[in-house]
Amino acid sequence: MNRHEKRLLAVVRELSEDGQEQVLAFAEFLHLRQARTEPPVPTEPIVMARPEGESVVRAIKRLAASYPMLDRGKMLNETSTLMAQCVMGGRPTEEVIDDLETLFRTHFEALRSAKT
């Protein structure tokens, strides 16, 4: 038994039964809260193959899921520009998706370089 466990036991023993119940309820609450914490974000991409006939919007969703470690807010302007080139500019979807894949990969490489 470590010193925290010993101290906790000593304090709990001095409490009334109601106090002991409250300590137990609070400890269980903390335990559940700790168990609900988010899993760690992967440090490497989760590469997903490009499906046939993929739209630009679906590609962005796929790439965001493939690169969960990236801050999409920092990429919003570039991503929006590429989407607009396809939707409003008539640029071929496949070319835009190629550029989106390059964009995500480039941002990932920059993040990796910044961490080393």
Secondary structure as UniProt FT lines:
FT   HELIX           3..14
FT   HELIX           17..35
FT   TURN            52..53
FT   HELIX           56..66
FT   TURN            68..69
FT   HELIX           72..87
FT   TURN            88..89
FT   HELIX           93..115
//
